[in-house]
Amino acid sequence: MTALLALALAAGAVLAGVLFFAARDDAGLAAPSGPGRALPDRGARHLPRAGRRTIRYDSGPPASGPHVPDPVLVDGALLSDDQIVHALELGNVVIAYGGGRPPSSLRALADQVAGPFSPVLAAAGQAVILARRPGVRGVVALAWSRDLRVRSPADPRLGGFAEAWLGRGAPRR
C-alpha cells in the first residue's frame, strides 16, 4: 500500500510539473518566420459598413487591423484599405504597384503561384492579388502582418514571399 501511495504522489508531482511548465509555454505567440518584414499584428476585427470611421494603420498599404470585410472581386485595380486587409486576413497575398496597369512580370508571377485571379479563389484565401496603389514606389508584397518592399517587379524575392505566405491569413483567436 505504501508503494502505491508513493507512486501516486510521484505521478501527481510529475503532472503538476507538466501543467506548470505548459502554462508558461508561449510557443503559439511568436510570429511565424519567413521572407519579408514582420509587422505588428493589429487584429482582424470586422467593422460595420455604416458610419464614418478613422483608422490609422501603421504601414501603407496596411497589413492588418480593423476593417470592413469587403471582398476583392477584381485584381489589377485600385483597392481600398478594407479590401486589402480583408484579403490578407483570408490568406491571400496582395502585391501593390504604382501606375495604371500591372507590370507583365507581376501578372506572370501571380499566375504561376496561384493561377489566374478569380473572386472564388480570393474568397478562399488562395489568390495572389495585384493592387494598383498610387504613390507606391517599386513593389510592395503583403501578407497578414508582413511586407516585402522591392524596387523591381522582376525581383525574385517576390515569388518566394508569395509562395511562403499564400494561404496563411490572420491567426484564429
C-alpha positions in Angstrom: 0.0 0.0 0.0 2.9 2.4 0.8 4.4 1.7 -2.6 1.1 2.6 -4.3 0.8 5.8 -2.3 4.4 6.8 -3.2 3.7 6.0 -6.9 0.5 8.1 -6.8 2.4 11.0 -5.2 5.2 10.8 -7.7 2.7 10.7 -10.6 0.9 13.8 -9.1 4.2 15.7 -8.8 5.1 14.9 -12.4 1.6 16.0 -13.6 1.9 19.2 -11.6 5.2 20.0 -13.1 3.9 19.4 -16.6 0.9 21.6 -16.0 3.1 24.3 -14.5 5.6 24.4 -17.4 2.9 24.0 -20.1 1.1 27.1 -18.7 4.3 29.1 -19.2 4.8 28.0 -22.8 4.3 30.8 -25.3 5.1 28.8 -28.4 1.9 29.9 -30.2 2.5 33.6 -29.7 5.6 34.1 -31.7 5.3 35.5 -35.2 5.9 32.9 -37.9 9.3 33.3 -39.6 9.7 33.6 -43.3 10.5 36.1 -46.0 9.7 39.8 -45.7 9.5 42.0 -42.7 7.3 41.2 -39.7 4.8 43.9 -38.8 2.7 44.3 -35.6 -0.5 42.2 -35.8 -3.2 44.8 -35.3 -6.0 42.2 -35.3 -8.8 41.4 -37.7 -11.8 43.0 -36.1 -14.7 43.4 -38.6 -16.3 46.9 -38.6 -19.8 47.7 -39.7 -20.2 49.3 -43.2 -22.3 52.2 -41.9 -20.8 55.3 -40.3 -17.6 57.3 -40.7 -14.5 55.9 -39.1 -10.9 56.9 -38.9 -8.4 54.1 -38.8 -4.7 54.8 -38.6 -2.7 51.9 -40.0 1.0 51.7 -39.1 2.0 50.7 -42.7 1.0 51.8 -46.1 -0.6 49.8 -47.6 -1.9 48.2 -44.4 -1.1 44.5 -43.5 -3.5 44.0 -40.6 -6.1 45.8 -38.5 -9.8 46.5 -38.0 -11.6 46.7 -41.4 -14.9 46.4 -43.2 -15.0 42.8 -44.6 -15.1 44.0 -48.3 -14.2 41.2 -50.7 -11.9 41.7 -53.7 -13.8 41.0 -56.9 -11.1 42.1 -59.4 -7.4 42.5 -59.4 -5.2 44.9 -61.2 -7.5 47.6 -59.8 -7.4 50.3 -57.1 -8.2 48.5 -53.9 -9.3 50.1 -50.6 -7.5 49.5 -47.4 -10.5 47.5 -46.2 -10.3 45.2 -49.3 -6.6 44.7 -48.8 -6.8 43.9 -45.1 -9.7 41.6 -45.6 -7.9 39.8 -48.5 -4.9 39.3 -46.2 -7.0 38.1 -43.3 -8.3 35.3 -45.5 -4.8 34.2 -46.6 -4.3 35.9 -49.9 -1.1 37.7 -50.9 -1.5 41.2 -52.2 1.1 42.8 -54.4 0.8 46.6 -54.7 2.4 48.6 -57.5 2.2 52.2 -58.7 1.0 53.1 -62.1 -2.0 52.2 -64.1 -1.5 48.6 -65.3 0.2 45.8 -63.5 3.7 45.0 -64.9 3.7 41.8 -67.0 6.2 40.2 -64.7 3.8 40.6 -61.7 0.9 39.1 -63.7 3.1 36.2 -64.7 4.2 35.7 -61.0 0.6 35.8 -59.8 -0.5 33.2 -62.4 2.5 31.0 -61.7 2.0 30.9 -57.9 -1.8 30.9 -57.7 -3.3 30.7 -61.2 -5.5 33.3 -62.8 -7.4 35.6 -60.4 -11.0 34.7 -59.6 -13.2 36.0 -56.8 -13.8 32.5 -55.7 -10.1 31.9 -55.3 -9.8 35.2 -53.4 -12.7 34.3 -51.0 -10.9 31.0 -50.2 -7.6 32.9 -49.4 -5.7 31.3 -52.2 -5.1 34.2 -54.6 -2.2 36.4 -55.4 -4.0 39.8 -55.9 -2.4 42.6 -57.9 -3.4 46.0 -56.5 -2.9 49.4 -58.0 -1.8 51.9 -55.3 -0.9 55.4 -56.3 2.2 56.6 -54.6 3.8 53.1 -54.2 7.4 53.2 -55.4 8.6 49.9 -56.7 6.5 47.0 -55.5 5.1 46.1 -52.0 4.1 42.5 -51.4 1.8 42.0 -48.4 0.7 39.0 -46.3 -1.0 39.1 -42.9 1.2 41.3 -40.7 4.1 41.0 -43.2 5.5 43.0 -46.1 8.3 43.0 -48.6 9.4 46.1 -50.4 11.4 45.8 -53.6 12.4 48.2 -56.4 11.7 46.0 -59.4 8.6 43.9 -60.3 11.1 41.3 -61.5 12.7 40.9 -58.1 12.9 37.1 -57.5 12.2 37.6 -53.8 8.5 38.4 -54.7 7.9 34.8 -55.7 9.4 33.3 -52.5 7.3 35.7 -50.5 4.1 34.8 -52.3 4.8 31.1 -52.0 5.6 31.3 -48.4 2.6 33.2 -47.2 -0.2 32.2 -49.6 -3.0 30.6 -47.6 -1.7 31.8 -44.2 -4.0 34.6 -43.1 -4.9 36.0 -39.7 -4.4 33.7 -36.8 -7.7 32.3 -35.3 -8.2 33.9 -32.0 
